């Protein structure tokens, strides 16, 4: 028999006054805690493990719309404020900073630490890739294709940054010098969003929210697409665990999925209907954690059913 996914949901409603705060992005911080964004409340949350103690840091603007969050090279957490077009920083003790972007309507969304000691991010509305140093110096790289809508971004196994182009059905690569190469996906309307690197195998996984598929691209541009059983599942975010398995959220189907390096697919429904799973990460405890916009975090482990 195949492995089964075991899911436990941890609601934040009893810990936060606003039950509609909307957990969205999630990552493991350098302090061994889980950090997550609350897109509707304009706040950053922290879950201490194993105590499961929550704390929250308000950004001062409920309309800031924090989305993707990532550890930075300076020991802090960095995140995109998509609605008020800023990059945010929160230290592990809760100290907050914000950096306005040159383009007032840039719509930053995806963010990752680069190999050059800076943070790299996508600007969905400005059609640009941005770079910000830990001191707040911002540089922008316009995309050659109009209306690409760059979405998620990650550091690749080849020393470059890789990102999805949601509206042009492509995955692209940008070097730290700003050279951009785009790879068109075989499926029209794939609309890729999430992307994550498999450093050991020299490839990247991505989610095709429009096609209901998970894709894989090598650093040389070889693309494989793996259609999911439910074409309307709308896979959104991906992460890769230590064994090289790709985990993903199925936003439209209320499920979590996993594809092993040998191509074995396992899916499991979230316990609560309409959970709206978005970001996910490998937690400090080795489990997979995902943020549910409905108001919870979910912990996912693998159970051997043989």
C-alpha positions in Angstrom: 0.0 0.0 0.0 1.0 3.6 -0.5 2.0 6.0 2.2 -0.8 8.1 3.6 -0.7 11.8 4.6 -1.8 12.6 8.1 -3.1 16.2 8.6 -3.6 18.1 11.9 -5.1 21.6 11.8 -4.2 24.2 14.4 -6.6 27.1 14.5 -5.4 30.6 15.3 -8.9 31.9 16.1 -8.5 31.5 19.9 -5.1 33.3 19.7 -6.0 36.2 17.5 -9.0 38.6 17.7 -9.7 38.5 14.0 -10.8 35.1 12.9 -10.6 36.3 9.2 -7.0 37.3 9.5 -6.1 34.9 6.7 -2.8 32.9 7.1 -1.2 32.9 3.7 2.6 32.5 3.4 4.7 30.4 5.9 8.3 29.6 6.4 10.7 28.2 9.0 12.7 31.0 10.7 16.4 30.9 11.9 15.1 30.8 15.4 13.5 27.4 14.9 9.9 28.8 14.9 7.3 28.9 12.1 6.6 32.4 10.8 3.5 33.2 8.7 1.8 36.1 7.1 -1.8 37.2 7.9 -2.8 38.7 4.6 -6.2 40.2 5.7 -5.1 41.5 9.1 -1.8 43.1 8.0 0.2 41.1 10.6 3.0 38.6 10.9 2.5 35.5 13.1 5.0 33.2 14.9 4.4 29.7 16.1 6.9 28.4 18.6 7.5 24.7 18.6 7.1 22.3 20.3 5.2 24.5 22.8 2.8 25.7 20.0 2.8 29.2 21.4 1.5 31.9 19.1 2.6 35.5 19.0 1.7 38.3 16.5 3.3 41.5 15.1 1.0 44.0 13.6 2.4 46.0 10.7 0.5 49.2 11.4 -1.6 49.0 8.3 -4.4 46.4 8.0 -4.3 47.0 4.2 -0.6 46.1 3.7 -1.5 42.6 2.5 1.6 40.6 3.5 1.9 37.5 1.4 5.1 35.4 0.9 7.7 35.3 3.7 11.2 34.0 3.7 14.3 33.9 5.9 16.9 36.5 5.0 20.7 36.4 5.1 20.7 38.7 8.1 18.8 36.4 10.5 15.5 38.2 10.0 12.3 37.3 8.1 11.5 39.2 4.9 8.1 39.5 3.3 6.2 41.2 0.5 3.5 43.7 1.4 1.5 43.2 -1.8 -1.2 45.7 -1.3 0.8 48.7 -0.2 3.8 47.9 -2.4 6.5 47.5 0.2 9.0 45.0 1.4 8.9 44.2 5.1 11.4 42.9 7.6 10.7 41.4 11.0 13.5 40.4 13.4 13.1 37.3 15.4 12.3 39.5 18.5 9.6 41.3 16.6 11.3 44.5 15.5 9.7 45.7 12.2 11.0 47.7 9.3 9.5 48.5 5.9 11.0 49.6 2.6 9.0 51.5 -0.1 9.6 50.4 -3.6 10.4 52.9 -6.5 7.3 51.8 -8.5 4.3 52.9 -6.4 2.0 50.2 -7.9 4.5 47.3 -8.1 2.5 44.6 -6.4 5.4 42.6 -4.8 4.5 39.0 -4.2 7.2 36.3 -4.2 10.5 36.7 -2.3 13.6 34.6 -1.6 17.1 35.0 -0.3 19.6 35.1 -3.2 23.1 33.6 -3.4 24.5 37.2 -3.4 23.4 38.1 0.2 20.4 40.1 -1.0 16.7 39.4 -1.2 15.0 38.9 -4.6 11.3 39.5 -5.2 8.7 39.6 -8.0 6.7 42.7 -8.9 3.5 41.4 -10.3 2.0 44.7 -11.4 5.3 46.3 -12.5 6.4 43.2 -14.6 9.8 43.3 -13.0 12.1 41.4 -10.7 13.4 43.3 -7.8 16.5 43.0 -5.6 16.9 44.5 -2.1 19.9 44.5 0.1 19.6 44.0 3.8 20.2 47.8 4.1 17.2 48.6 1.9 18.9 49.4 -1.4 16.5 48.4 -4.3 17.3 47.5 -7.9 14.8 46.5 -10.5 15.1 44.3 -13.6 12.2 44.8 -16.2 11.0 41.6 -17.9 11.4 41.4 -21.6 7.9 40.0 -22.1 5.0 42.4 -21.4 2.3 41.3 -19.0 4.3 38.3 -17.7 3.0 38.7 -14.1 6.0 37.2 -12.3 4.7 35.3 -9.3 6.8 33.1 -7.0 10.6 33.1 -7.0 13.3 30.8 -5.5 17.1 30.4 -5.5 18.0 27.7 -7.9 20.7 25.0 -7.8 22.7 26.8 -10.4 23.4 30.0 -8.6 20.6 31.9 -10.4 17.1 32.9 -9.3 14.1 31.1 -10.9 10.5 32.4 -11.1 7.2 31.7 -12.6 5.5 33.9 -15.2 1.8 33.3 -14.5 0.3 35.1 -17.5 2.7 33.9 -20.2 2.8 30.2 -19.2 6.6 30.2 -18.6 9.3 29.6 -16.0 12.2 32.0 -16.1 15.7 32.4 -14.8 17.6 35.5 -13.8 21.2 35.7 -12.9 22.5 37.9 -10.2 23.8 40.2 -12.9 20.2 40.6 -14.3 20.3 38.3 -17.4 16.9 36.8 -18.0 16.1 33.6 -19.8 12.5 32.3 -20.3 11.3 28.8 -20.8 7.8 28.4 -22.3 5.7 25.6 -20.9 4.1 23.0 -23.2 0.6 23.6 -21.8 -1.2 26.7 -22.8 -3.1 28.3 -19.9 -0.8 26.5 -17.3 -0.5 29.8 -15.3 2.3 28.7 -13.0 2.5 30.1 -9.5 4.6 28.4 -6.8 8.2 27.3 -7.5 10.8 25.5 -5.3 14.2 24.1 -5.9 15.5 20.5 -5.5 19.1 21.4 -4.9 20.4 17.8 -4.8 18.9 16.9 -8.2 19.5 20.2 -10.0 15.9 20.9 -10.8 12.9 23.0 -9.8 9.3 22.1 -9.2 6.4 24.4 -9.9 2.6 24.5 -9.7 0.4 25.0 -12.8 -2.7 26.5 -11.2 -4.5 26.9 -14.5 -3.8 23.3 -15.8 -4.2 21.4 -12.6 -0.7 20.0 -12.9 2.7 19.9 -11.2 5.8 20.7 -13.4 9.5 20.1 -13.1 12.2 21.9 -15.0 15.9 21.1 -15.0 18.5 23.9 -14.9 19.1 23.3 -18.6 15.4 23.9 -19.4 14.0 20.3 -19.7 10.4 20.4 -18.7 8.1 17.6 -17.5 4.4 18.1 -16.6 2.5 15.8 -14.3 -1.3 16.3 -14.6 -3.1 15.7 -11.3 -6.2 13.5 -11.2 -8.4 16.5 -10.6 -7.8 19.1 -13.3 -9.7 21.7 -11.3 -7.6 21.3 -8.2 -5.7 24.5 -8.8 -2.3 23.7 -7.2 -0.8 26.9 -5.8 2.4 26.6 -3.8 5.2 24.0 -3.7 8.1 23.0 -1.4 10.7 20.3 -1.6 11.6 18.1 1.4 15.0 16.6 2.3 14.2 13.4 0.4 13.5 15.3 -2.8 9.7 14.9 -2.7 7.6 17.8 -4.0 4.7 18.9 -1.7 2.0 21.2 -3.0 -1.3 22.8 -2.0 -4.4 22.2 -4.0 -6.2 25.5 -3.3 -9.3 24.6 -5.4 -9.7 21.1 -4.0 -8.9 21.6 -0.3 -6.1 19.1 -0.5 -2.4 18.6 0.2 -0.4 16.6 -2.3 3.1 14.9 -2.5 5.1 13.6 -5.5 8.1 11.5 -4.6 11.3 11.5 -6.9 10.0 8.2 -8.5 6.7 9.9 -9.5 4.4 8.4 -6.8 1.5 10.7 -6.1 -0.3 10.9 -2.7 -3.1 13.3 -1.9 -5.1 14.0 1.3 -8.1 16.2 2.0 -7.9 18.8 4.7 -10.1 18.0 7.7 -12.0 21.3 7.5 -13.9 22.2 4.3 -12.9 25.3 2.3 -9.6 25.6 4.1 -8.0 27.5 1.2 -4.4 26.2 1.5 -1.8 28.5 0.2 1.9 28.6 1.2 3.7 25.6 2.7 7.2 24.8 4.1 9.3 22.1 5.7 9.0 22.8 9.4 11.7 22.7 12.0 10.2 19.4 13.3 10.6 17.8 9.8 6.8 17.9 9.1 5.2 19.9 6.3 3.3 23.0 7.5 0.8 24.9 5.4 -1.1 28.1 5.9 -4.9 27.9 5.5 -6.5 31.2 4.6 -9.6 30.1 6.4 -7.8 30.7 9.7 -5.5 27.8 10.6 -2.1 26.2 10.1 -1.9 22.5 9.2 0.8 20.0 10.0 1.3 17.2 7.5 3.2 14.0 8.1 3.6 10.7 6.3 2.3 7.4 7.7 3.5 4.1 6.3 0.4 2.0 5.6 2.1 -1.1 4.5 
